[in-house]
Each structure stands twice: as C-alpha cells, then as structure tokens.
Amino acid sequence: MAKIKLERNLIDLVKYPIITDKTTKLIEDNQYCFAVDNKANKLDIKKAIEYIFNVRVQEINTLNRMQKKRRLGQFIGKKTNYKKAIVKLHKDDNIKLFPDN
C-alpha cells in the first residue's frame, strides 16, 4: 500500500513538459524542461523522472518562476507560478516527447 502511494506521489510531482523554442534547442543537448510542484526538491524530481520515463538523470537545475500579473479589463489577477526543472540525461538515454507519426 505504501509503495502505491509513493509511486502516485512521484507521478503527481511532474506536471507537464515545457515546450518552447528555447527548450526544443535544449533537447538537442539531451536536456529536457518540466514544470514541477513548487515544494519538490532535486532528489524528488530525479526519482520521479527516472521512474516515469525509465531513464538515468545526470544533472538537475531548478528555478522558481516569478508570478506575473495579468489584466483583463478592470480586473487584475495573477498567473499561477511553478517551479521549472531542467533535467540533463546521460548520453545514452532520451525521452520521446514528440511521437513519430
């Protein structure tokens, strides 16, 4: 029972991959960007990526994105902030983010 709960926590830790022009250039260097939970540390992120994608992680860099203000007419709101993790894999491993058609 505890193992199922631990696996579920690891899966919930990684929210989604970040796909931009800059991150697609990083894929060529075997680095991938993910939005992760704000309270996650590097060890938890490493365990989650290795469990979900079955790869070996070499290095992880994290940064907290600043919360940006957005305005819609007279209303001012804030975008949700997230922690960004840049994951560098071993040279033999890779993640298929774009499936072949």
C-alpha positions, 0 to 999 in steps of 0.5 A: 500500500505504501509503495502505491502511494509513493509511486502516485506521489512521484507521478503527481510531482511532474506536471507537464513538459515545457515546450518552447523554442528555447527548450526544443534547442535544449533537447538537442543537448539531451536536456529536457524542461518540466514544470514541477510542484513548487515544494519538490526538491532535486532528489524528488524530481530525479526519482520521479523522472527516472521512474516515469520515463525509465531513464538515468538523470545526470544533472538537475537545475531548478528555478522558481518562476516569478508570478506575473500579473495579468489584466483583463479589463478592470480586473487584475489577477495573477498567473499561477507560478511553478517551479521549472526543472531542467533535467540533463540525461546521460548520453545514452538515454532520451525521452520521446516527447514528440511521437513519430507519426 
